[in-house]
Amino acid sequence: IKLIILDFDGTLADSKKVIYNAIKNEVYKKGYSLNKSYKKTMGDWPMKIELAKEGIKKGRKALIRKINYDLLKEVKKIKPAKNIDSLAKIRHKKIVLSNNSQNVIKATLKNLKINFISEIHSPKEFHNKIEGIRKVIKKKKIKPVEIVYVGDRDRDILAAKKVGCISIAIHNKISWNSLEEILRTKPDFIINDLKDLKKIVDKLNSS
């Protein structure tokens, strides 16, 4: 293993409520509404795509800027995943690849005093996570099987498997998908605590 790619929301951070409220508040201010299913599908795609799916055709860029501005003021409400500090014990390079805003992720990591993430990749660089992972692979000139991808969503696992990475699903009380949804994707490994990630990485390296 040469690289660990981590999802952010629901994997490293308990952020769902904060993000949903920020989106809902600004969307409603603009006179739009959100489908009842949005809270479940939120995060499946970059926000610009999600808002388009919600029927918001005009002013999306300005709306997203306002939502992210609101989120930056609310990062102190975002709590860390349990045992997030255990990731510092893993010697491999760790990066974040997320549909969230890079600025929001940076601000949250700073507030949580997390300093072991070396890079953050956001929707500024990709349209979906499959494309994002492939760009990382090309840039770093490594093989997919040398990458561990960790996420809490079925789409995370499907993206990792599509590219050929080792997929590790995490499921606990801050995850955005149910255990049933995760299991349907058949991840290579499943954990319920970040402290278990080191054991898997060590096992992969010794095999």
N, C-alpha and C positions, 0 to 999 in steps of 0.2 A: 504494500500500500504506500502510495506517495502523496496522496491528497485526500482530505476529508471535506466534502461539501455539505454544508448545513443549511436547511431551511431555517427561517427565522420565527415567524408567527406560529405559535402552537408547538414549536420545537424548542426554541431557546427562550421564548418570551410568552407570557400570559397576557395577550394583547387583544383578543377578539372583541371583548366588550367595548374597550376604548376606541378601537378602529370603527366598529359598527356605529357607535354613537356619533362619532365625528362625521362619517359619511351621511348618515341619516339626517343629522341636523342641517348640514349644508344643502343637501338635496331638497329637503323640505322647504328651506328658505327660498330656493329658486322656483318653488311651485310644482316640483315633481314629487313623485312617490316611489317607493321601492316595493317590488313584488314580495309577497310573503315568504317566498323561497330564497330571497336574497341572502338572508343571514346564514343559510346553510351553504350556498354556493360562493359566498364572498371569499375572495382569495384564489379562486380557481384560475383567474386570468389577471393580467395587469389591469389597474383600475380604469384606464381609458377604454379598454375593451368591455369591461363589466358595465360601465355607465352607458355605453352605447347599447348594450343588450337590454338595459333598463329603459330604453327609449329616449335617452338624453342625447340629442343629435348636435346641439349647438352649445358652445361655451364650455366644452368639457375641460379644456386645458386650464382655464381660469378657475373652474370649479375644483379641479384636482389640486391646484396650487393652494386654494383656500382650505381644502380638507387637510392637506399636509401641514399647512401653517397651524391649523387647530391641533393637529396631532403633536407637533413639536412643543406645544404648550402643555400637552397632557402626558408626556413621556414618563413623568414621575409616578403616574398611576399604573404604568406597565411593570408587572412583577417578573422576576426571573424564573426560569424553569428550575425545578428541584435539582440540586447538585450540579448546577451549571459550571461551577468552579472545577469540577472533576475533569473537565475537558482540557484544562491547562496541563494536566499530567500526561496527555497524549502528545508525543514528540512530533508528530506529523503536522504539516502545514494545514491550517483550518481556515476555510473561507465561507462566507455566507452568499447564497444565491436565493433571492426572494422576489416576490411580486410587490413587496412593500417599497416605499420610497427610500433611497439610499440615505438621505438626510435624516429621516425618522429613525432608521436603523442605527446610524452613527450616534445620534443623540441618545437613543435608548441604551446602547452599549456603554456609552460614556457615563450615563447616570447610574448604570448597574456596576460600573467599575470593571468591565470586562475588557481585557487588553490582549487576549490571545487570538483574536480574529485578525488575520493579515489583509484580507480583501473583502469588499462587499460588491456583489454584482446585482444590479437592479433592472427594472424594465427599460431604463434608458438604453440598455445594451441588447435587449432581446424582446421578441414578441411572445414567447412561451419558454418554459423551462427546458424543454428538449433543445431548443436552439441555444439557450444560455449555457447549458452543460457542454454542448458541442463546441461553442466558442472558447470555453475554458480549456477544453482538451487540446484544441488547435493551438491556442496561445502558449500553453505550457508544454506541448509536445510530449504528452504522456498517453498511455493506453487507457481505455475505459475501465478495464479490469484492475487498474492500479488506483482506482478512485472508489471511495465509499461515499455514498450519498445518504444522508439522514433526513427524514421528513415525517410529518404527522398526517399527511393527506394522501388519499389514494392516487391523486395526480402526481405527487412527488415520486411515489414508488413506480408508477407506470412510466414516468419520464426517465427515471434511472434505468429501468429495465430496457426501455426502448433504445437507449444509447449504449447499454452494455455495462453499466457500472454495477457495483455491488450495492444492493438496496437494503437499507435498514430502516424499518418503520418504528416510530416511537409512539406509544399510546398511553396516555394517562389523563388526569382530570383537566389539563389545559389543551389537549389535542382538539383539533377542529373537525376531525372525522371520527365516526364510531369505530369500535374494534371490528365489527362485522364488515364495514366498508374497507378497512385496511386489509383484513384477512383475504378478501376476495381478490386482491391484487397479487397475492402470493409473494410477499417480500422474501429476500434471502434470509433475513433475520428480523426479529421483532423484540423490542425492549420496552420497559415501562419507566426506566430511569436512566438519565444520561451517564450515571456512574458505570453502567454496564457496557458502555461503548468501548472503553479501553480494553476490556477482556476480549471482545470480538476482534478488534483490530490486532491485538497481540496474537490471537489464535490464527488469524489470516496470515500474518507475517511468519508464523512458525510452521505453517503447513507446506 
